[in-house]
Amino acid sequence: MADAALTRPGPRQQAMTASVLRGLARFADLRGVPASPEFLLDYDVIEAFCVTGLPGRASSTRGTYRSVLYRLAAGVHGEPGRRATPFAGARAPAPYSPAERAELTAIARAQRDPARRSSALAMAVFGIGAGLRPGELTAVRGTDVARGGGQVMVGVTGGPAPRAVPVAARYARPALELARRAGDDFIFRPGPARRCYKNFVNGFARYLVCDPDAPALSMSRARSSFICDHLAAGTALPVLLAITGIIEPESLARYARQAGGVSSSKAALRARWLTETAR
């Protein structure tokens, strides 16, 4: 019973697995491969799907799809007896150094317009301090931030991974202050706006007033900083997946390469996740 609970996937992982299986089934059907698991989850079929059946997909996405399908195939055929075609994973953006983080905060506070100043600060506070994605930041209202259990928490409601995230201690007070000012309104760029626009956040950052040699304020680097901080601090992987909205422990490998002192082996990360989940 304990082993079953250990490996039982959550709702988001189930949805991802179902989506990948649908893609594999369509690929196999066009080639006359029977839909039974014995044939559909054949390692050669999976390999052909990941190598040739995902046109336009990033190498890292192909690797994620294969990881999902290989785990299912192992239950039907056992572990694969040969090494698969390597797919290079996307490299995580470099986390900000302590000096860069201080400079980014100074840049945000130096903006002359109060609204621009608050929004720039929100990028640093909820990016580096809570690891939010751009679409998640744009949906956060002042009422989503509160103190509880000795921590400042931000409730993520926008995007596909709703969750509660503890704000890093250094950014807790600024987070509460930004929330107090926003009230029921949005913290980042309050008022009417095209929040679904994909470059809504980073487009704003592009026009911040700062020295040309200063580090650019980027949500991807900010999120990478948050994840790498937790990896370096030894945060349990089940906890880290929960607060970042990441589904697979293997997806942390690209951040582990940046964190330093942490194994970036996907197999090692999954084994660690299984061990920590069992505790």
N, C-alpha and C positions, 0 to 999 in steps of 0.2 A: 504493500500500500504506500509506503514512504517513497519507493522508487517511482511509482506512478505519479504521485503528487509532485515529485521533483522535476519531472520532465513534461508535465502537463502544460501546453502552451496557453498563453493568455489570449483574450479576444482579438487584439491587434495582430498577434503572430498568426492566429488562425486565419484571419482575413487575408494576410499577406500570402500564407501558404496556399489558400484557395485560389488566389489570383494567379500565382505562379503555375499552379496545376492546370488552370484553365488555358493559359498560354501554351503549356506543353501539350495539352490534349489537342488544341487546334493545329499545332505544328505536326503532331503525329498523325492526325486524321487526314491531313492533306497528302501524307506520304503512305497511307494505307496501313499504318501501324495499329494493331488492335488496341482497344481502350482499356483492356484489363491491366491491373497493376503489374503483372508479370512482364508484359511487353512495354507498357508505357513507362515504367520506371527502370527499364534496362539502362545500364550506364552508358552504352553507346548512343542510345536515343537521347538521353539527357545531354551528353556531350555535344551531339549534333545540334540540339536545340540551343544550347548556350553559345556555341561558336558561330552558327550560321542562321539561327532562327530569331535573333534579336537585333535586327538592323537598326543602327543609330543609337543603340544603348551603350552607355559608358562601360568600360572594362570592369569597373567596380560593381556596377549593377549586375553584369553577367556573373561575376563571382558570387554575389549574394544569392542570385537565383540558383546557381549550382549548389551552393551550400545547403539551401533549403531542400532541394530535390535529392541530393546525396543522402541526407539524413533519412528521408523517406525510403529511398532505394535500399539503404542498409538493412531496413526491416524486412525487405522482400528477398534480396539477393546476398546479404552479408556485406562486409566492407569491400570497397573496390580493390582489385589486386594490382592496379597500375596507377601511376601518377597522372592526374588530369592536366589538360592544357593550362598553363599559368595565365591568370588574368591579373594585371597590375591594379592594385587598389588605388583609389584617388587619395592623394596626399592631403592630410588635414592642414588647414591654414596654420601658420606659426602662431603660437599664443603670444600675447603681449608680455614683454618683460616688466618687472616692477617699475622701472623708470618710465617706460612708455605708458603704463597705466596712470601714473601720476601726471604725465604730460597731457594725456587725453582728458582727464578730469579738469585740469587747468584750462585747456582749450574750450571745453564746454562752458565752464564758469566765466570765461572771458567774452562770450558772445554778448553783444550790446543789447540785442532785443530779448526781453524776458522770456517770450514764448520759445524762441529759438534756443535760448540758454537751457531751458527746462527740457526740451526735447533732446538736445545733444547730451545732456547729463543722463537722461533716461536710457539712451543707447548704451552708455558705459555701465550704468548701475544695473540694468536688467539684462545686459548682454554678458559682461564679465561677471557680474554678481549673481546671475540666475540662469545664464545659458539659454535665454530665449531666442527663438528663430525670429526673423523679421516679421512674418505674419502674426506671430504670437505677441510680439511687442505692440503692434498696432492695435490689437484688440484689448489690451489691458487698460482697465479703468482704475481710478483711485480706490474704489470700493473693493477691488480684487486684492488689495494689499492689506495685510493685517498682522498684528503680533499674536503669536500663540505658541504655547509650550516653550517659552523662552527664546523663540526664534521669530524673525520676520518672514512671513510666507507670502508668496504671490500665487494667486490662482490663475492658471492658464486655461482659458476657455476657447480661444481662437485656434484654428488648425486641427489636425487629425489626432492630437495627443493631449487631451485635457488632463491636467494633473496639478498638484500643489508642489511648489518648489521653495525650499529654504534659501533665502538670500544670504550670500556670504557675509560674514560679520562686518567686514570693512565697508560694505555697501548697504547695510541694514538701515542705518539712520537716514542716509540720503533717500532710500526707497520710501521710507515712511513720510518724509517731508514732501517728496514729489506726489505721493498719493494724497496727502492732506490738501495740497494746492489744487489737485485735479478734482477732488470730490467725486461726483457721479460721472464726470466727463472722462474722456480718454487721457491717459498720461502723455503719450507721444502724439504731438500735433493735434491738440483737442479741437473740436468743432468739425464741421462738414469737410470731408476729404475723400478722395478715391483710395480707400484703404486696401482694396484688392489689387491695386497696381503693383506689379512684382518688384519694381525698383523704388517703391514709395519711401522706404527707409534709407537705403544707401544713396538714393538720389538726393535726399535731404542732406546727408552727410557730406556729399561732394561739394556743397557750396558753403560749408562752414568757414568762417574767417580764421585762418591760422598760418603759421610760418610754412613756407613751401617744403621745408625739410622735416616738418613734424610728422609723426606717424598718422596714417589715415584711420579714421574711425570706421570700422567695418564690423557688421554683426557676425559675419562668419569667423573672423579672428576673435571677436569677443566670446562667442560660444565655445570656440576651441580653447580659449583661456580657462573658461569655467570647467570644462570637461577635464583638461589636463591637470588643473589644480586638484580636482577630486581624485584622479588616478594617482597622482604623486602623493596625495595624503593617505592613500590606502582605503578610500571609501569602498564598501562592499559593492560588487558589481550589480547585484539585484537592486540595490538602492540607487546606484548611479543610473541604471537603465530607467528606473521609475521616474526619477526627477528630470531626466533629459528627454524622455519620450522616445528613446531609441529601443528598437525591438530586439535585435540580435546582439549578443555579447561580442560576436566576431566583428561587428561594426565599430567597436571601440579600438580595433587594431591600429587604424590610421592615426588615432589620437595618441595611442600608447607610444608610437614612434617619436612623437614630439615631447612626451611628458618626461622621458628620461628615467632610468631605473625601474621601468615597468616592462614586462615581457609583451612584445607585440605579436607573438604567435597566436593565430586564431584558435588553434587547438588548445593552447595553454589558457587563453581567456575563457573558452567554453568550459574547460575543466574546472577553472577557478569559480566560474559562475555556478556550476553544478554543486560544488562543494559548499559554497556560501549560501546557496538556496536551501541546502539540506540542514543548515544549522538552526 
